[in-house]
């Protein structure tokens, strides 16, 4: 059986990697289509904001789970 801290750390790592990928794809896609990721509602801006949300959640999990060992 996997300890609780190990599986939770894995989730935080996956979210961190997803955040990096989504923010890069969303930002580069928005720049290449001449739109701004902060203002417009397009597929690329949605990817950008999902990436930001993944980053915030992974930071929260990293802080929250630091004392779980």
C-alpha positions as CSV (number, residue, x, y, z in Angstrom):
1,X,0.0,0.0,0.0
2,X,1.3,3.5,-0.9
3,X,1.6,5.9,2.0
4,X,-0.6,9.0,1.9
5,X,2.2,11.4,1.6
6,X,3.7,9.7,-1.4
7,X,0.6,9.6,-3.5
8,X,-0.3,13.2,-2.6
9,X,3.2,14.3,-3.6
10,X,2.8,12.5,-6.9
11,X,-0.4,14.5,-7.5
12,X,1.3,17.8,-6.8
13,X,4.1,16.9,-9.2
14,X,1.7,16.0,-12.0
15,X,-0.2,19.2,-11.4
16,X,3.1,21.2,-11.5
17,X,4.1,19.6,-14.8
18,X,0.6,20.1,-16.3
19,X,0.7,23.8,-15.2
20,X,4.0,24.4,-17.0
21,X,2.8,22.7,-20.2
22,X,-0.7,24.4,-20.2
23,X,0.7,27.9,-19.4
24,X,3.3,27.6,-22.2
25,X,0.9,26.3,-24.8
26,X,-1.8,28.7,-23.8
27,X,0.5,31.7,-23.9
28,X,2.3,30.8,-27.2
29,X,-1.1,30.0,-28.8
30,X,-2.5,33.3,-27.8
31,X,0.5,35.2,-29.0
32,X,0.5,33.3,-32.3
33,X,-3.2,34.1,-32.9
34,X,-2.7,37.8,-32.0
35,X,-4.9,37.7,-28.9
36,X,-4.1,38.4,-25.3
37,X,-4.5,35.4,-22.8
38,X,-5.7,37.7,-20.0
39,X,-8.6,39.4,-21.8
40,X,-10.1,37.3,-24.6
41,X,-12.0,34.1,-24.2
42,X,-10.5,31.7,-26.6
43,X,-9.3,28.1,-26.4
44,X,-5.8,29.3,-25.8
45,X,-6.8,31.7,-23.0
46,X,-8.8,28.9,-21.3
47,X,-5.7,26.6,-21.5
48,X,-3.6,29.5,-20.0
49,X,-6.0,30.0,-17.1
50,X,-6.3,26.2,-16.4
51,X,-2.5,26.1,-16.3
52,X,-2.5,29.0,-13.7
53,X,-5.1,27.1,-11.7
54,X,-3.0,24.0,-11.7
55,X,0.0,26.0,-10.6
56,X,-1.9,27.5,-7.7
57,X,-3.3,24.1,-6.6
58,X,0.2,22.4,-6.8
59,X,1.6,25.2,-4.7
60,X,-1.2,24.8,-2.1
61,X,-0.6,21.0,-2.0
62,X,3.1,21.5,-1.7
63,X,2.6,23.7,1.3
64,X,-0.2,21.7,2.9
65,X,1.5,18.3,2.5
66,X,4.9,19.4,3.7
67,X,4.3,18.2,7.2
68,X,2.7,14.8,6.2
69,X,5.8,12.5,6.6
